Amino acid sequence: MHIARLTNADIHWREDGDPAGTPVVFANSLGTDLRLWDKVIARLPEEGFRYLRFDKRGHGLSSCPSDAYSMTDLVEDLEELLSHIGVSQFSLVGLSIGGMIGQLLAHRQPDRMTSLVLACTAAKMGTEDMWQTRISAVRTGGIESIADAVLDRWFSGPFRHSDECIAWRNMLSRTPAEGYIGCSEALAATDLTATTVDLTLPVLGIAGSEDLASPPEQVKATTDLIRGSRFVEIAAAGHLPCVEQTDVFTGHLQDFLKESAHV
């Protein structure tokens, strides 16, 4: 377990794999922590790559600043974390808000990011009114009040009835309300279309066929903004295909990382 005491937040992070390998950074979705990637990391090769995960501010074991969050704040946390760890160049795998963090970071530091995976994300996710409605619900009734609706967007029908889904519901409902609201405010205010279209690095877009939070057509539209990008859709998966269809997700990721390493 590692805690990096950064300028504006204390960030919990973890590393696996080969300490001398090529760094691959994983950025989580809203309402999850770095355990989102447990099953993926377990299936990736132990040699040749260094896997770095972190809890964004307001999530997991990281601190929860009380001020309003912007997408720039979240990106600056990651920039400072990577400098703290001593990582100069890296690939990034971002899911949902993690993918938005990845898009903005690639724009801000194109010489550092070598490739990008955009999983179940978009240049703009949802509308400001949608996010404000959700924020109001959390302020009134806590995350528990929206948990079932969120799980409907996260997972396909069969998975929602599995025992494993209970653990994901618990992870979501135990996220600090202030952290969830802060990241929701960042999402509400962010549209990265104008900067994502200028990205030139290798990009793989991944969508879940049953994703109600970021439908496949939305993920593809964002991926298509970037010249030379690739897109795949994973069947029988919702917003977290790394959880629901781990083998398929990891297969696409591993192939992409190997190809990108030789570009």
C-alpha positions in Angstrom: 0.0 0.0 0.0 1.3 3.4 -1.0 0.0 6.9 -0.2 1.4 9.9 -2.1 1.0 13.2 -0.3 0.3 15.5 -3.1 -0.4 19.3 -3.2 -4.2 19.0 -3.1 -4.9 15.4 -2.1 -3.4 12.2 -0.6 -3.6 9.6 -3.3 -3.6 5.8 -2.7 -1.7 3.9 -5.4 -0.4 0.4 -6.1 1.9 -1.3 -8.5 2.2 -4.8 -9.9 4.1 -6.6 -12.6 7.7 -5.9 -13.6 9.3 -2.9 -11.8 11.6 -2.4 -14.8 8.8 -2.8 -17.4 6.9 -0.3 -19.5 4.5 1.6 -17.2 0.8 1.1 -17.8 -1.5 3.4 -15.7 -5.1 2.4 -15.0 -7.7 5.0 -14.2 -11.0 4.0 -12.5 -14.7 4.8 -13.2 -16.9 6.9 -10.9 -17.9 5.1 -7.8 -15.1 2.4 -7.9 -11.6 2.1 -6.6 -8.4 0.5 -7.9 -9.8 -3.0 -7.2 -11.8 -2.4 -10.5 -8.7 -3.8 -12.2 -7.9 -6.8 -10.0 -9.1 -9.5 -12.4 -7.4 -7.8 -15.4 -4.1 -7.4 -13.7 -4.2 -11.1 -12.6 -4.4 -12.1 -16.3 -1.8 -9.7 -17.8 1.8 -10.9 -18.2 4.0 -10.3 -15.1 7.1 -9.5 -17.2 7.7 -6.5 -19.5 5.0 -4.2 -18.0 4.7 -2.2 -14.8 1.0 -1.8 -13.8 0.1 1.3 -11.8 -3.3 1.9 -10.3 -4.6 4.6 -8.0 -7.8 5.8 -6.3 -8.7 9.2 -7.6 -9.5 11.9 -5.0 -12.7 11.2 -3.1 -12.6 7.4 -3.7 -11.1 4.3 -2.1 -8.3 5.0 0.3 -7.4 8.5 -1.1 -8.4 11.6 0.7 -11.6 13.5 -0.1 -11.0 17.2 -0.5 -14.2 19.2 0.3 -13.7 21.8 -2.5 -15.5 21.4 -5.9 -13.5 19.2 -8.3 -12.8 20.0 -11.9 -11.5 17.6 -14.6 -8.3 19.6 -14.5 -7.9 18.9 -10.8 -8.2 15.2 -11.3 -5.7 15.3 -14.1 -3.2 17.4 -12.1 -3.5 14.8 -9.3 -2.4 12.1 -11.7 0.3 14.2 -13.2 1.8 14.9 -9.8 1.4 11.3 -8.7 3.3 10.0 -11.8 6.1 12.5 -11.1 6.1 11.4 -7.5 6.5 7.8 -8.6 9.2 8.8 -11.2 7.2 7.8 -14.3 8.1 9.8 -17.4 6.4 7.9 -20.2 3.4 5.6 -19.9 0.3 4.1 -21.5 -3.0 4.8 -19.9 -6.1 2.6 -19.6 -9.1 4.7 -18.6 -12.7 3.7 -18.0 -15.5 6.2 -17.9 -14.3 9.3 -16.0 -10.9 7.6 -16.1 -11.0 7.8 -19.9 -11.8 11.5 -19.7 -8.8 12.0 -17.4 -6.8 10.1 -20.0 -8.0 12.2 -22.9 -7.2 15.5 -21.1 -3.8 14.2 -19.8 -2.9 13.1 -23.4 -3.7 16.6 -24.6 -1.7 18.3 -21.8 1.3 16.0 -22.0 1.5 14.4 -25.4 5.2 13.6 -25.0 4.6 11.5 -21.9 1.6 9.3 -22.9 2.5 6.7 -25.5 -0.9 5.1 -26.0 -4.4 5.3 -24.7 -7.3 2.9 -24.1 -10.7 4.6 -23.9 -13.1 2.1 -22.2 -16.8 3.0 -21.9 -16.1 6.7 -22.0 -16.7 9.7 -24.2 -15.4 13.2 -24.8 -18.6 14.3 -23.0 -20.6 12.1 -20.7 -24.2 12.9 -20.0 -25.7 16.4 -19.7 -25.3 19.0 -17.0 -28.9 18.6 -16.0 -28.5 14.8 -15.7 -25.5 15.2 -13.4 -27.2 17.9 -11.3 -30.2 15.7 -10.8 -27.9 12.9 -9.6 -25.9 15.2 -7.4 -29.2 16.4 -5.8 -30.3 12.8 -5.2 -27.0 11.9 -3.5 -27.1 15.1 -1.3 -30.6 14.2 -0.2 -30.5 10.4 0.2 -26.8 9.4 -0.1 -25.3 7.1 -2.8 -27.5 4.2 -1.5 -30.5 6.1 -3.0 -29.1 5.8 -6.5 -27.3 2.5 -6.2 -29.8 0.3 -7.9 -30.2 2.7 -10.9 -26.4 2.9 -11.3 -26.0 -0.9 -11.2 -28.6 -1.1 -14.0 -26.3 1.0 -16.1 -23.1 -0.8 -15.0 -24.0 -4.4 -15.7 -26.0 -6.7 -17.9 -29.1 -8.4 -16.5 -27.5 -11.8 -15.7 -24.6 -10.2 -13.9 -26.9 -8.0 -11.7 -28.3 -11.2 -10.2 -24.9 -12.7 -9.4 -23.3 -12.8 -6.0 -20.4 -10.8 -7.3 -22.7 -7.9 -8.0 -23.3 -7.5 -4.3 -19.6 -6.6 -3.8 -19.8 -4.0 -6.5 -22.9 -2.5 -5.0 -21.1 -2.3 -1.7 -18.1 -0.6 -3.2 -20.3 2.0 -4.9 -22.5 2.7 -1.8 -19.4 3.1 0.4 -17.8 5.7 -1.8 -17.7 9.0 0.1 -20.7 11.1 -1.0 -18.5 14.2 -1.2 -16.1 12.4 -3.5 -18.9 11.1 -5.7 -20.5 14.6 -5.9 -17.1 16.2 -6.6 -16.4 14.0 -9.6 -19.9 14.3 -10.8 -19.5 18.1 -10.9 -16.3 17.6 -12.9 -18.2 15.4 -15.4 -21.0 17.9 -15.6 -18.7 20.7 -16.6 -16.5 18.8 -19.1 -16.6 18.6 -22.9 -13.3 17.4 -24.4 -14.3 17.2 -28.0 -12.2 20.2 -29.1 -9.0 18.7 -27.6 -9.6 15.0 -28.1 -9.9 15.6 -31.9 -6.2 16.8 -31.9 -4.8 13.7 -30.3 -2.3 11.7 -32.4 -1.2 8.8 -30.2 -2.4 5.1 -30.7 -5.9 4.7 -29.3 -8.1 1.7 -28.7 -11.8 2.3 -27.8 -13.6 -0.4 -26.0 -17.4 -0.5 -25.4 -19.8 -2.9 -23.7 -22.8 -3.9 -25.8 -25.2 -3.5 -22.8 -23.7 -0.3 -21.4 -26.4 2.2 -20.6 -24.0 4.8 -19.1 -21.8 5.2 -22.2 -23.5 3.3 -25.1 -21.3 1.8 -27.8 -22.2 4.4 -30.3 -21.0 7.1 -27.9 -17.7 5.4 -27.3 -17.2 4.8 -31.0 -18.0 8.5 -31.8 -15.3 9.6 -29.4 -12.8 7.1 -30.6 -13.5 8.1 -34.2 -12.4 11.7 -33.4 -8.8 10.4 -33.2 -7.2 9.6 -36.5 -5.9 6.0 -36.7 -7.8 4.8 -33.7 -9.4 1.3 -33.3 -12.7 0.4 -31.7 -14.1 -2.9 -30.4 -17.4 -3.8 -28.8 -17.6 -6.5 -26.2 -20.8 -8.5 -26.1 -22.8 -9.3 -22.9 -21.1 -6.5 -21.0 -22.3 -3.3 -19.5 -20.3 -0.3 -18.3 -17.6 -2.4 -16.6 -16.5 -5.0 -19.2 -13.2 -5.5 -17.3 -15.3 -7.0 -14.6 -18.1 -8.7 -16.5 -16.1 -10.1 -19.5 -12.6 -10.0 -18.1 -11.0 -12.5 -20.5 -12.2 -10.7 -23.6 -11.3 -7.3 -22.2 -7.9 -8.4 -21.2 -7.3 -10.0 -24.5 -8.0 -6.8 -26.4 -5.9 -4.8 -24.0 -2.9 -7.1 -24.1 -2.9 -7.2 -27.9 -3.0 -3.4 -28.0 -0.3 -2.9 -25.5 2.0 -5.3 -27.4 1.3 -3.6 -30.7 1.7 -0.1 -29.3 5.1 -1.0 -27.7 6.4 -1.6 -31.2 5.0 1.5 -32.9 
